[in-house]
Amino acid sequence: MFKRGLLTVLSILFILVITGCNNETTEETIHSHLEEAVALEEDFENQQQEITELEEKEQEIYNQIIDLGVEEIDKIKELANEAISVIEDREEKIAAEKESIEASEDEFSNIEELINDIENEEALTNAENMVEVMNQRYESYYTLNDAYMNSLSLEKELYELLQKEDLEQEQLTEQINAVNDSYEKVIETNDAFNEYTVEYNALKREFYESTDLNVTYDEESEAEQKE
């Protein structure tokens, strides 16, 4: 059974230094919304380690099950129920993760009306490109979320099958293949999400550089994020 840690968010720390101005410009307001959207994804990032740990725990349980003989059905049932409980914990983490992304998307949407007020043509073009890619990123996340939740459902079915005393090998093989195929979809959509994340960060940086905002980049923080 294939397991994979879900998602990687790459973010760059942008610091805005505003001097000699009490009223925010359009670009400054956009900056505020962009960085708040990043902050709202912190819980999304915080879920990653816990999800990975739960995946590893479930993998250990699965390995124990396949090492048991059919005559040890009581132990298999016990471990299978434990694995289902772990899957349910993963579902809760994924739900919390999705809420974080939804909050980020809601905050990000505030800039769509603002970008039309950007007077600098280059900055306007960069902002439009940035918005387009970020919206694609959100869509790719929801596709990924659906794929991952489908995989969890199939895994539950697998552990329910393993508790059957009259389980046939063909039925078990089909279910294992279904789980593995579903994780191939997870990998594919996860890669797309990460690609959009990288592209968005690059476009956001281009947008900042094309404005009059005094923005600096914490390169050390960026390196830590990428690691």
Secondary structure, 3 states (H helix, E strand, C coil): CCCCCCCCCCCCCEEECCCCCCCCCHHHHHHHHHHHHHHHCHHHHHHHHHHHHHHHHHHHHHHHHHCCCHHHHHHHHHHHHHHHHHHHHHHHHHHHHHHHHHHHHHHHHHHCCHHHHCCCHHHHHHHHHHHHHHHHHHHHHHHHHHHHHHHHHHHHHHHHHHCCCCCCHHHHHHHHHHHHHHHHHHHHHHHHHHHHHHHHHHHHHHHHHCCCCCEEECHHHHHHHHC
